[in-house]
Amino acid sequence: MDPDFYTIKAKLISLYVVLNFFAILVVSLRFYAIYLIGRKIRLHDYLCIISLIGSLAHAVDTSIGTVSGGVGLHQWQLSPAQITIAYKTFFAAQPFWTISVTSFRLSILLLYREIFSVSQYFDWAVRISVTVVCASFVGMIVIIFTACYPTTFDWHERVVNGYCGEQPILLMVAAASSAAFDIIIVALPLPLVWRLQLRTHKRLAITITFGLGLAISAINFIRLIKSIECDLADFTFCTFDGNLLTGAEMTVGTIVACVPTLGPLLRRPTKLSPEGSKKRLVKTQAGQRSFEALFNPIHPTDSLGVEMANLSYHSIQSDDRSHMHNSPINYSE
């Protein structure tokens, strides 16, 4: 066995351990933040768990492919049994990747919908995005299981009358569409963020929080380049970097989906009213709601929200309907 292969194995496994450790840590902190503010666990929280499970399953699967299947070595250096293992684990890794990236994207979009429910247009934009992400998930699953016929031909080329579609094209399309989705998801809330009545540095902080998703897009663009450069005749060698990048995409995506919910860990809960009322909603004039109600059901100390909730409360307490109508976001019913 090539001595460099031990370095290859150590590189992949150590990277997976580090990335998944941080993903597990951040998901755990998300649920601790939920505990601190006493809110219910919601669908977008569960989706982060599913994303993490997909990432862990992908890490185990591709580690087996590297250790037992020789992924990272040239194909001519491997036995037929190793090549079969390498192809089998690559095939098995694809559903795990699809489940993980779909889950963290849906988690981010559903969180957006709760935070920015004040805007009907934004709500529809999120609904459309969710539909596209779900349709993409179904399409990817269908492609994974139908790219080769019969399916076993994907890893066993001695199957009689078997054939595969244009796999290099499919890999490039998957990487390119994934990068495009991530950019759209990052950009989606920014117009609303910059219409909020907040100081510039606070809007920048919120923008950066959402903009962390661009790291996922950067990973996907690198993966796209690697897919273009990949020579399928030496598949076990060129797919190694792809495994590293997809592992990074899933863990970073899970972390990015959790970051906006960690606000309660960074500051003491801020009350919506000076009296410290325990009620979730601040009563206002008929036809008006507090910022928390508009952003229902996100708790004011959950994720972005402390500064936003305070801003709205003071605006409402001014009892100035004209101010409410003239603000960039209309807070009236």
Secondary structure, DSSP 4 states (H G I P E B T S, - for coil): --THHHHHHHHHHHHHHHHHHHHHHHHHHHHHHHHHHTPPP-HHHHHHHHHHHHHHHHHHHHHHHHHTT-TTS-GGGS-HHHHHHHHHHHHHHHHHHHHHHHHHHHHHHHHHHHHTTT-HHHHHHHHHHHHHHHHHHHHHHHHHHHSEESGGGGT-TTSTT-EE--HHHHHHHHHHHHHHHHHHHHHTTHHHHTTSS--HHHHHHHHHHHHTTHHHHHHHHHHHHHHHH--GGGHHHHHHHHHHHHHHHHHHHHHHHHGGG-HHHHS----SSTT----SS---STTB--HHHHTTTS-TTSTTTHHHHHHHHHHHHTT-HHHHHHSSS--B-
